Amino acid sequence: MSEDPLLVEDTLLLLFQPDSGSIAGENILFYVLGGAVLADLALAGRTEAQEHRGSTRVAATGEGPLPDALLDPAWAYLSPKPRDVQTALAAIGPELRGPVLDRLVARRDLNRAKGKTLGIFPSTKLTLGSERRATLMKRVRAALVDGETPDARTGASIALLSASGTLPQFHKEIPWSGDVYTRGKEFERGDWGASAASSAVTRTMNAIIVNAVIAAAVLPRT
């Protein structure tokens, strides 16, 4: 486990709902987490976006160990050949929820306690274990409500949260409004400010997130 949390960890932690102990957006969570992992690979300089016949592919780049073992399966999937973003998300996303949740528990950002529902059925209860979610949420709020320009990681998280359709569920922390909706959609389209165009790495991450958003948009919200 790397010392610094990954973007995919930040994203799942943001989606955690402290009042209910649930994860928002479970129905399309694999697309959201898959997009975050591809973005993590881009931040590490280990993937690039390629235009191919009107679509975007992602390709593995570089050699040697990755900065975090949680990224290994995704990079291994991309290594043989470039993959369409939607295909990559469907392949790597479904296996991420458990390992990322385990990582948040290991970092003590979340607590996990086992119990029984109705005294019979095994159940698991999640609660907050640190202040890191609050710190991340302040950055998200600053961008969505106060109009501040976020760093690339925060911009990516906002785009994924908006694409998941979960932003209204954060009303206590980010008052829901038409302006917040509009700003969220701007992030989905890749309008993250100058930081998104400042380097090849952030441009690649931006392209991956935008395509992940497009792929997630066709999934039902239940």
C-alpha positions in Angstrom: 0.0 0.0 0.0 1.4 3.4 -1.0 1.8 6.1 1.6 -0.5 8.5 -0.3 -4.1 7.5 -1.0 -5.0 6.9 -4.6 -7.7 8.9 -6.5 -9.9 5.8 -6.5 -9.7 5.8 -2.7 -10.7 9.4 -2.5 -13.6 8.9 -4.8 -15.0 5.9 -2.8 -14.5 7.8 0.4 -16.4 10.8 -0.9 -19.3 8.5 -2.0 -19.6 7.1 1.5 -22.7 8.4 3.3 -21.9 8.8 7.0 -25.6 9.1 8.1 -26.6 5.8 6.6 -23.3 4.0 6.4 -23.9 3.2 2.7 -22.1 4.0 -0.6 -23.9 6.4 -2.9 -24.3 5.3 -6.6 -23.8 1.6 -6.1 -25.6 0.8 -9.3 -22.8 2.3 -11.5 -20.0 2.2 -8.9 -17.9 -0.1 -11.1 -17.8 2.6 -13.9 -16.9 5.3 -11.4 -14.1 3.4 -9.6 -12.8 2.0 -13.0 -12.6 5.6 -14.3 -10.7 6.6 -11.1 -8.2 3.8 -11.4 -7.5 4.7 -15.1 -7.0 8.2 -14.0 -4.6 7.0 -11.2 -2.6 5.2 -13.9 -2.5 8.5 -15.9 -1.3 10.4 -12.9 1.5 7.8 -12.5 2.4 8.3 -16.1 1.6 4.6 -16.9 -1.2 5.0 -19.4 -2.1 7.3 -22.3 -5.2 8.1 -24.2 -5.2 7.5 -28.0 -7.8 8.5 -30.5 -8.9 5.7 -32.8 -11.6 5.9 -35.4 -13.6 8.4 -33.5 -13.3 6.7 -30.1 -10.7 6.9 -27.3 -8.5 4.1 -26.3 -6.3 3.7 -23.3 -2.9 2.1 -23.6 -0.4 1.0 -20.9 3.0 2.8 -21.0 6.2 2.6 -19.1 8.0 -0.2 -17.4 8.7 -1.5 -13.9 6.6 -1.7 -10.8 3.6 0.5 -10.4 3.4 3.0 -7.4 0.6 1.0 -5.9 -0.3 -2.7 -6.2 -4.0 -1.8 -6.4 -3.3 -0.6 -9.9 -1.6 -3.8 -11.1 -4.8 -5.6 -12.4 -5.8 -2.6 -14.5 -2.4 -2.1 -16.0 -2.0 -5.8 -16.7 -5.3 -5.7 -18.6 -4.1 -2.8 -20.7 -0.6 -4.1 -21.3 -1.4 -6.5 -24.3 -2.9 -3.8 -26.4 -4.8 -0.5 -26.2 -8.4 -0.9 -25.1 -11.5 1.1 -25.7 -12.3 3.1 -22.5 -15.8 1.6 -22.1 -14.4 -1.9 -22.6 -11.6 -1.2 -20.0 -14.1 0.1 -17.5 -16.4 -3.0 -17.8 -13.4 -5.3 -17.4 -11.6 -3.7 -14.4 -14.4 -1.8 -12.6 -16.4 -4.7 -11.1 -13.5 -6.0 -9.1 -12.6 -2.8 -7.4 -15.2 -2.1 -4.7 -14.0 -4.7 -2.2 -10.2 -4.0 -2.5 -10.7 -0.2 -2.3 -13.0 -0.5 0.6 -10.5 -2.8 2.4 -7.9 -0.1 1.7 -10.0 2.6 3.3 -10.5 0.4 6.4 -6.7 -0.3 6.5 -6.0 3.4 6.4 -8.6 3.9 9.2 -10.5 6.3 7.1 -13.5 4.0 7.6 -14.3 1.6 10.4 -16.0 -1.8 9.7 -17.8 -3.8 12.3 -19.6 -7.1 11.7 -22.9 -7.8 13.3 -26.3 -9.4 12.7 -29.5 -7.9 11.3 -32.6 -9.0 13.3 -30.2 -11.1 15.3 -29.9 -13.6 12.6 -28.5 -12.3 9.3 -24.8 -11.4 9.1 -24.3 -7.7 8.4 -21.5 -5.1 8.1 -21.6 -1.6 9.4 -19.3 1.1 8.1 -18.6 4.4 10.0 -16.1 7.2 9.5 -12.8 6.7 11.1 -10.9 9.9 10.2 -11.3 13.5 9.1 -10.0 12.8 5.5 -13.4 12.6 4.0 -14.3 16.0 5.4 -11.1 17.5 4.0 -11.9 16.1 0.5 -15.4 17.4 0.7 -14.2 20.9 1.5 -12.2 20.9 -1.7 -15.2 19.6 -3.7 -17.5 22.2 -2.2 -15.0 25.0 -2.8 -15.0 24.1 -6.5 -18.8 23.5 -6.9 -20.1 26.2 -4.6 -17.4 28.9 -4.3 -16.1 28.6 -7.9 -12.5 27.9 -7.0 -10.3 26.1 -9.5 -9.5 22.6 -8.1 -6.4 20.5 -8.6 -6.6 17.8 -11.2 -7.4 15.0 -8.7 -10.3 17.0 -7.2 -11.6 17.9 -10.6 -11.6 14.2 -11.6 -13.5 13.2 -8.4 -16.1 15.9 -9.1 -16.6 14.7 -12.6 -17.1 11.2 -11.5 -19.5 12.2 -8.6 -21.5 14.2 -11.0 -21.6 11.4 -13.6 -22.8 9.0 -10.9 -25.9 11.1 -10.3 -25.2 11.3 -6.6 -24.5 15.0 -6.1 -28.0 15.7 -4.7 -27.4 13.2 -2.0 -24.6 15.5 -0.6 -27.1 18.3 0.1 -26.1 18.7 3.8 -22.5 19.3 2.8 -22.9 20.8 -0.7 -26.3 22.6 -0.9 -27.9 21.4 -4.1 -28.8 24.0 -6.6 -29.0 24.7 -10.3 -25.5 26.2 -10.2 -24.0 23.1 -8.6 -25.7 20.9 -11.2 -24.3 23.1 -14.0 -20.9 23.2 -12.5 -20.9 19.5 -12.1 -21.8 19.0 -15.8 -18.9 21.3 -16.7 -16.5 19.0 -14.9 -18.0 16.0 -16.6 -17.2 17.7 -20.0 -13.6 18.3 -18.9 -13.8 21.9 -18.0 -11.4 21.8 -15.0 -9.6 25.0 -15.7 -6.0 25.6 -16.8 -4.7 22.7 -14.7 -6.3 20.2 -17.1 -4.3 21.5 -20.0 -1.0 22.1 -18.3 0.6 18.7 -19.0 0.3 15.5 -21.0 -0.5 13.6 -17.8 -3.5 15.8 -16.9 -4.7 15.9 -20.5 -4.7 12.1 -20.6 -6.5 11.9 -17.2 -9.1 14.4 -18.5 -9.7 12.4 -21.7 -10.1 9.2 -19.6 -12.6 10.8 -17.2 -14.6 12.4 -19.9 -15.0 9.1 -21.7 -15.8 7.3 -18.5 -18.5 9.9 -17.9 -19.9 9.2 -21.4 -19.9 5.5 -20.8 -21.6 5.8 -17.4 -24.3 8.2 -18.7 -26.1 5.3 -20.5 -26.5 3.2 -17.3 -29.8 3.3 -15.4 -30.0 5.3 -12.1 -31.8 3.3 -9.5 
